[in-house]
Amino acid sequence: MSRQSTLIFALVGLSLGLAWYMSSQRAPGPHPLAQCLTHDDCDPPERCVVVPKGDGFASFGQCGPPCVDDAGCPNGWTCRRWVDEKGFLSPEAGRPAEFPRVLVCAHHLVK
């Protein structure tokens, strides 16, 4: 094997080892403002905000912290009222009044 081939294999091996090491550094479990399917996927006291697609398949949402107004939300997020049901929060529009409502921060692009 030539010296050049050995160097290439060594660099590839080093790259794979570094990639494995970097990917293992993230601790298991919930992460703030992470993607979620239910509240269990979020760090307490965050809640999972999901906007269903209407196709019957599970929709990923994003964890958001509770709030009182926009000032308590991360940059680019707004404090909005959501319906609390089935382990996640969904849009309030058209929902009966008996469903509990909560205020949680959501990214401004979430409708």
N, C-alpha and C positions, 0 to 999 in steps of 0.2 A: 504494500500500500504506500502511496506517495505521501510526502509530508503535507501536501495541500489537502489531500483527502482526510488525513488524520485531523488537521486543523478544522475542516468543515464539520466532521462528526463531533469533535469536541465542542464547537460552537452550538451545534444543534442540541446536543445533550445539555449544555449549560442553559440554553434558552428554555428547554422543556422543564428542567429542574427549577429555574427561576419562576416560570409560569405556575408550576404546581405550588411552590412556596407562597407566591402572592395570592393565589386563589384560596389557600387554606388559612390565610390570616383573618378572614372575616368570621366572626363568631357565629355559631348557629343560633337560631331563634329569631324573634322579631327585631326589626330595625326601624328607627324613626323615619316617617314619611315614605315608607316602602310600599311596594305593590301588595295587595291583599285580596282575599276572597271573603274573609270573615274578620270580626273584631279580634279573634285569637291570633291573627297574623300580625297584629300591631302591638307596639310597646304601650303599656298603660300610661296615661289615660287616653291615648289616641283611639280613634274609632275608624272603621273601614267604610269609606264613602264609595259606593258603587253606582254607576249609571247603567242600568241594564240595556242591552242592545235590542231586546225584544225578539230575539231569535230562539230563545229557550236554552241556550248554552250559557255556561258560567261566564260571567264578565269579571275581569280583574278591576279592582278599584285602587284607591290610594289611601294610606293611613293619614289621618288629619287630627290635629289637636283640638280639644274643645275650646270654645271662644265665647266672648261676650260682644266683641265688635272687631272690625278689621285690624285695629291696632295690635291685637293679640295674635295675629297670623303671620306666618313667614312671608317674606317679600314675594309679591306676585300671587298671593292667595287672598281670598276673601272669606269673611265669616258668613255662613249661610245656614238656613234652617233646613233640616232633613227629617225624613220619616225613619224612625227606628223600627226595623222589622227583620226577622229571620237571621239575626246575627250580623247584619250589616245595615248601613244607612243608604237610603235611596231618595230620589227627588220628591219634593213635597207636592208638586203639581197634580191636581185631580184626586188626591188621596182623601178618604173620609176623615173627619175630624177626630174620630176615636183613636186613630193611630198616634202614639206619642211622638212629639217633635223634639229635636235637640239642635243646638247650635254647634257647628263644627267647621273648622277651616277647610277650604277646598281650593285647589288651583283654579285660577280665573278662567281657564279653558274648559273646565268641567261644567256642563249645562245641567 
